[in-house]
Amino acid sequence: MDPEVVQVFNFVMRILPLVVIIVALGVGGSLLHTWLRIKNGYPLQNSWGMPIHPKTDQESIERIKLLTTENAQLRAELGSIKDRLQNVERIVTDEPTKLSKEIEALAHTDTRRQ
């Protein structure tokens, strides 16, 4: 084998791990940069360095408004269901005599008002 070819091969074998490490660090750094931008709410950039903002059309704005109102209604309904469930749990776990006394007390207050 030619000694020049052996020297070139040895040179490439010494340089190859360094090239792989540099490429891996570059790709990892780019991924970390993109992840940090997304996590902190910064816009992504295109290949020219211009920010990329998501497109918003009128239909998506209306859909967001409808979902927001539906979300508020569902949260209110869930709150009332939680209140009802607390009352049912209290009725089930309380002693029957205590419950009957409370019902009788309420019945007496209703008859006094009328």
Biotite code that builds the C-alpha atoms (Angstrom):
import biotite.structure as struc

atoms = struc.array([
    struc.Atom([0.000, 0.000, 0.000], chain_id="A", res_id=1, res_name="MET", atom_name="CA", element="C"),
    struc.Atom([1.214, 3.459, -0.803], chain_id="A", res_id=2, res_name="ASP", atom_name="CA", element="C"),
    struc.Atom([2.509, 5.370, 2.280], chain_id="A", res_id=3, res_name="PRO", atom_name="CA", element="C"),
    struc.Atom([0.686, 8.542, 1.215], chain_id="A", res_id=4, res_name="GLU", atom_name="CA", element="C"),
    struc.Atom([-2.637, 6.695, 1.162], chain_id="A", res_id=5, res_name="VAL", atom_name="CA", element="C"),
    struc.Atom([-1.910, 5.295, 4.615], chain_id="A", res_id=6, res_name="VAL", atom_name="CA", element="C"),
    struc.Atom([-1.103, 8.794, 5.911], chain_id="A", res_id=7, res_name="GLN", atom_name="CA", element="C"),
    struc.Atom([-4.329, 10.203, 4.449], chain_id="A", res_id=8, res_name="VAL", atom_name="CA", element="C"),
    struc.Atom([-6.316, 7.308, 5.908], chain_id="A", res_id=9, res_name="PHE", atom_name="CA", element="C"),
    struc.Atom([-4.768, 7.811, 9.362], chain_id="A", res_id=10, res_name="ASN", atom_name="CA", element="C"),
    struc.Atom([-5.429, 11.560, 9.140], chain_id="A", res_id=11, res_name="PHE", atom_name="CA", element="C"),
    struc.Atom([-9.084, 10.959, 8.228], chain_id="A", res_id=12, res_name="VAL", atom_name="CA", element="C"),
    struc.Atom([-9.481, 8.436, 11.042], chain_id="A", res_id=13, res_name="MET", atom_name="CA", element="C"),
    struc.Atom([-8.119, 10.970, 13.565], chain_id="A", res_id=14, res_name="ARG", atom_name="CA", element="C"),
    struc.Atom([-10.273, 13.824, 12.259], chain_id="A", res_id=15, res_name="ILE", atom_name="CA", element="C"),
    struc.Atom([-13.527, 11.844, 11.817], chain_id="A", res_id=16, res_name="LEU", atom_name="CA", element="C"),
    struc.Atom([-14.475, 11.648, 15.549], chain_id="A", res_id=17, res_name="PRO", atom_name="CA", element="C"),
    struc.Atom([-13.882, 15.382, 15.920], chain_id="A", res_id=18, res_name="LEU", atom_name="CA", element="C"),
    struc.Atom([-16.110, 16.116, 12.919], chain_id="A", res_id=19, res_name="VAL", atom_name="CA", element="C"),
    struc.Atom([-18.845, 13.856, 14.326], chain_id="A", res_id=20, res_name="VAL", atom_name="CA", element="C"),
    struc.Atom([-18.639, 15.583, 17.718], chain_id="A", res_id=21, res_name="ILE", atom_name="CA", element="C"),
    struc.Atom([-18.796, 19.051, 16.135], chain_id="A", res_id=22, res_name="ILE", atom_name="CA", element="C"),
    struc.Atom([-21.812, 18.107, 13.993], chain_id="A", res_id=23, res_name="VAL", atom_name="CA", element="C"),
    struc.Atom([-23.583, 16.527, 16.990], chain_id="A", res_id=24, res_name="ALA", atom_name="CA", element="C"),
    struc.Atom([-22.971, 19.646, 19.104], chain_id="A", res_id=25, res_name="LEU", atom_name="CA", element="C"),
    struc.Atom([-24.295, 21.855, 16.309], chain_id="A", res_id=26, res_name="GLY", atom_name="CA", element="C"),
    struc.Atom([-27.478, 19.828, 15.871], chain_id="A", res_id=27, res_name="VAL", atom_name="CA", element="C"),
    struc.Atom([-27.992, 19.531, 19.642], chain_id="A", res_id=28, res_name="GLY", atom_name="CA", element="C"),
    struc.Atom([-27.461, 23.263, 20.105], chain_id="A", res_id=29, res_name="GLY", atom_name="CA", element="C"),
    struc.Atom([-29.952, 24.033, 17.357], chain_id="A", res_id=30, res_name="SER", atom_name="CA", element="C"),
    struc.Atom([-32.539, 21.729, 18.927], chain_id="A", res_id=31, res_name="LEU", atom_name="CA", element="C"),
    struc.Atom([-31.967, 23.267, 22.361], chain_id="A", res_id=32, res_name="LEU", atom_name="CA", element="C"),
    struc.Atom([-32.286, 26.779, 20.909], chain_id="A", res_id=33, res_name="HIS", atom_name="CA", element="C"),
    struc.Atom([-35.559, 25.926, 19.182], chain_id="A", res_id=34, res_name="THR", atom_name="CA", element="C"),
    struc.Atom([-36.950, 24.217, 22.300], chain_id="A", res_id=35, res_name="TRP", atom_name="CA", element="C"),
    struc.Atom([-36.087, 27.226, 24.484], chain_id="A", res_id=36, res_name="LEU", atom_name="CA", element="C"),
    struc.Atom([-37.709, 29.622, 21.996], chain_id="A", res_id=37, res_name="ARG", atom_name="CA", element="C"),
    struc.Atom([-40.900, 27.543, 21.956], chain_id="A", res_id=38, res_name="ILE", atom_name="CA", element="C"),
    struc.Atom([-40.922, 27.095, 25.739], chain_id="A", res_id=39, res_name="LYS", atom_name="CA", element="C"),
    struc.Atom([-40.542, 30.819, 26.409], chain_id="A", res_id=40, res_name="ASN", atom_name="CA", element="C"),
    struc.Atom([-43.037, 31.959, 23.778], chain_id="A", res_id=41, res_name="GLY", atom_name="CA", element="C"),
    struc.Atom([-40.678, 33.463, 21.210], chain_id="A", res_id=42, res_name="TYR", atom_name="CA", element="C"),
    struc.Atom([-41.584, 33.041, 17.543], chain_id="A", res_id=43, res_name="PRO", atom_name="CA", element="C"),
    struc.Atom([-39.620, 30.596, 15.435], chain_id="A", res_id=44, res_name="LEU", atom_name="CA", element="C"),
    struc.Atom([-37.492, 31.876, 12.550], chain_id="A", res_id=45, res_name="GLN", atom_name="CA", element="C"),
    struc.Atom([-37.286, 30.923, 8.914], chain_id="A", res_id=46, res_name="ASN", atom_name="CA", element="C"),
    struc.Atom([-34.026, 30.382, 7.037], chain_id="A", res_id=47, res_name="SER", atom_name="CA", element="C"),
    struc.Atom([-33.618, 34.165, 6.529], chain_id="A", res_id=48, res_name="TRP", atom_name="CA", element="C"),
    struc.Atom([-33.981, 34.926, 10.239], chain_id="A", res_id=49, res_name="GLY", atom_name="CA", element="C"),
    struc.Atom([-37.463, 36.406, 9.903], chain_id="A", res_id=50, res_name="MET", atom_name="CA", element="C"),
    struc.Atom([-39.959, 35.468, 12.642], chain_id="A", res_id=51, res_name="PRO", atom_name="CA", element="C"),
    struc.Atom([-42.637, 32.963, 11.732], chain_id="A", res_id=52, res_name="ILE", atom_name="CA", element="C"),
    struc.Atom([-45.997, 33.807, 13.280], chain_id="A", res_id=53, res_name="HIS", atom_name="CA", element="C"),
    struc.Atom([-48.954, 31.453, 13.056], chain_id="A", res_id=54, res_name="PRO", atom_name="CA", element="C"),
    struc.Atom([-51.563, 32.571, 10.565], chain_id="A", res_id=55, res_name="LYS", atom_name="CA", element="C"),
    struc.Atom([-54.859, 33.671, 12.049], chain_id="A", res_id=56, res_name="THR", atom_name="CA", element="C"),
    struc.Atom([-57.922, 33.927, 9.893], chain_id="A", res_id=57, res_name="ASP", atom_name="CA", element="C"),
    struc.Atom([-61.406, 35.012, 10.854], chain_id="A", res_id=58, res_name="GLN", atom_name="CA", element="C"),
    struc.Atom([-62.680, 31.434, 11.043], chain_id="A", res_id=59, res_name="GLU", atom_name="CA", element="C"),
    struc.Atom([-60.089, 30.372, 13.606], chain_id="A", res_id=60, res_name="SER", atom_name="CA", element="C"),
    struc.Atom([-60.738, 33.525, 15.665], chain_id="A", res_id=61, res_name="ILE", atom_name="CA", element="C"),
    struc.Atom([-64.468, 32.730, 15.758], chain_id="A", res_id=62, res_name="GLU", atom_name="CA", element="C"),
    struc.Atom([-63.723, 29.111, 16.672], chain_id="A", res_id=63, res_name="ARG", atom_name="CA", element="C"),
    struc.Atom([-61.555, 30.284, 19.568], chain_id="A", res_id=64, res_name="ILE", atom_name="CA", element="C"),
    struc.Atom([-64.325, 32.586, 20.800], chain_id="A", res_id=65, res_name="LYS", atom_name="CA", element="C"),
    struc.Atom([-66.883, 29.770, 20.675], chain_id="A", res_id=66, res_name="LEU", atom_name="CA", element="C"),
    struc.Atom([-64.563, 27.370, 22.479], chain_id="A", res_id=67, res_name="LEU", atom_name="CA", element="C"),
    struc.Atom([-63.818, 29.979, 25.133], chain_id="A", res_id=68, res_name="THR", atom_name="CA", element="C"),
    struc.Atom([-67.499, 30.564, 25.882], chain_id="A", res_id=69, res_name="THR", atom_name="CA", element="C"),
    struc.Atom([-68.201, 26.826, 25.881], chain_id="A", res_id=70, res_name="GLU", atom_name="CA", element="C"),
    struc.Atom([-65.275, 26.324, 28.259], chain_id="A", res_id=71, res_name="ASN", atom_name="CA", element="C"),
    struc.Atom([-66.674, 28.946, 30.648], chain_id="A", res_id=72, res_name="ALA", atom_name="CA", element="C"),
    struc.Atom([-70.128, 27.313, 30.567], chain_id="A", res_id=73, res_name="GLN", atom_name="CA", element="C"),
    struc.Atom([-68.674, 23.870, 31.222], chain_id="A", res_id=74, res_name="LEU", atom_name="CA", element="C"),
    struc.Atom([-66.594, 25.187, 34.122], chain_id="A", res_id=75, res_name="ARG", atom_name="CA", element="C"),
    struc.Atom([-69.698, 26.759, 35.682], chain_id="A", res_id=76, res_name="ALA", atom_name="CA", element="C"),
    struc.Atom([-71.652, 23.530, 35.257], chain_id="A", res_id=77, res_name="GLU", atom_name="CA", element="C"),
    struc.Atom([-68.784, 21.543, 36.761], chain_id="A", res_id=78, res_name="LEU", atom_name="CA", element="C"),
    struc.Atom([-68.742, 23.885, 39.761], chain_id="A", res_id=79, res_name="GLY", atom_name="CA", element="C"),
    struc.Atom([-72.435, 23.338, 40.406], chain_id="A", res_id=80, res_name="SER", atom_name="CA", element="C"),
    struc.Atom([-72.019, 19.576, 40.029], chain_id="A", res_id=81, res_name="ILE", atom_name="CA", element="C"),
    struc.Atom([-69.185, 19.657, 42.572], chain_id="A", res_id=82, res_name="LYS", atom_name="CA", element="C"),
    struc.Atom([-71.435, 21.508, 45.018], chain_id="A", res_id=83, res_name="ASP", atom_name="CA", element="C"),
    struc.Atom([-74.212, 18.954, 44.545], chain_id="A", res_id=84, res_name="ARG", atom_name="CA", element="C"),
    struc.Atom([-71.768, 16.099, 44.986], chain_id="A", res_id=85, res_name="LEU", atom_name="CA", element="C"),
    struc.Atom([-70.520, 17.599, 48.251], chain_id="A", res_id=86, res_name="GLN", atom_name="CA", element="C"),
    struc.Atom([-74.091, 17.752, 49.528], chain_id="A", res_id=87, res_name="ASN", atom_name="CA", element="C"),
    struc.Atom([-74.748, 14.150, 48.505], chain_id="A", res_id=88, res_name="VAL", atom_name="CA", element="C"),
    struc.Atom([-71.507, 13.021, 50.171], chain_id="A", res_id=89, res_name="GLU", atom_name="CA", element="C"),
    struc.Atom([-72.458, 14.876, 53.341], chain_id="A", res_id=90, res_name="ARG", atom_name="CA", element="C"),
    struc.Atom([-75.911, 13.283, 53.359], chain_id="A", res_id=91, res_name="ILE", atom_name="CA", element="C"),
    struc.Atom([-74.505, 9.802, 52.807], chain_id="A", res_id=92, res_name="VAL", atom_name="CA", element="C"),
    struc.Atom([-71.721, 10.050, 55.375], chain_id="A", res_id=93, res_name="THR", atom_name="CA", element="C"),
    struc.Atom([-73.612, 11.892, 58.150], chain_id="A", res_id=94, res_name="ASP", atom_name="CA", element="C"),
    struc.Atom([-75.482, 10.035, 60.816], chain_id="A", res_id=95, res_name="GLU", atom_name="CA", element="C"),
    struc.Atom([-79.165, 9.410, 59.997], chain_id="A", res_id=96, res_name="PRO", atom_name="CA", element="C"),
    struc.Atom([-80.368, 10.946, 63.247], chain_id="A", res_id=97, res_name="THR", atom_name="CA", element="C"),
    struc.Atom([-78.438, 14.151, 62.591], chain_id="A", res_id=98, res_name="LYS", atom_name="CA", element="C"),
    struc.Atom([-79.896, 14.332, 59.095], chain_id="A", res_id=99, res_name="LEU", atom_name="CA", element="C"),
    struc.Atom([-83.448, 13.827, 60.311], chain_id="A", res_id=100, res_name="SER", atom_name="CA", element="C"),
    struc.Atom([-82.944, 16.555, 62.944], chain_id="A", res_id=101, res_name="LYS", atom_name="CA", element="C"),
    struc.Atom([-81.730, 18.982, 60.278], chain_id="A", res_id=102, res_name="GLU", atom_name="CA", element="C"),
    struc.Atom([-84.703, 18.161, 58.042], chain_id="A", res_id=103, res_name="ILE", atom_name="CA", element="C"),
    struc.Atom([-87.118, 18.677, 60.937], chain_id="A", res_id=104, res_name="GLU", atom_name="CA", element="C"),
    struc.Atom([-85.436, 21.974, 61.823], chain_id="A", res_id=105, res_name="ALA", atom_name="CA", element="C"),
    struc.Atom([-85.850, 23.140, 58.242], chain_id="A", res_id=106, res_name="LEU", atom_name="CA", element="C"),
    struc.Atom([-89.487, 22.037, 58.231], chain_id="A", res_id=107, res_name="ALA", atom_name="CA", element="C"),
    struc.Atom([-90.156, 24.019, 61.430], chain_id="A", res_id=108, res_name="HIS", atom_name="CA", element="C"),
    struc.Atom([-88.535, 27.150, 60.016], chain_id="A", res_id=109, res_name="THR", atom_name="CA", element="C"),
    struc.Atom([-90.608, 26.853, 56.841], chain_id="A", res_id=110, res_name="ASP", atom_name="CA", element="C"),
    struc.Atom([-93.863, 26.512, 58.797], chain_id="A", res_id=111, res_name="THR", atom_name="CA", element="C"),
    struc.Atom([-92.974, 29.528, 60.951], chain_id="A", res_id=112, res_name="ARG", atom_name="CA", element="C"),
    struc.Atom([-92.402, 31.709, 57.871], chain_id="A", res_id=113, res_name="ARG", atom_name="CA", element="C"),
    struc.Atom([-95.800, 30.868, 56.426], chain_id="A", res_id=114, res_name="GLN", atom_name="CA", element="C"),
])
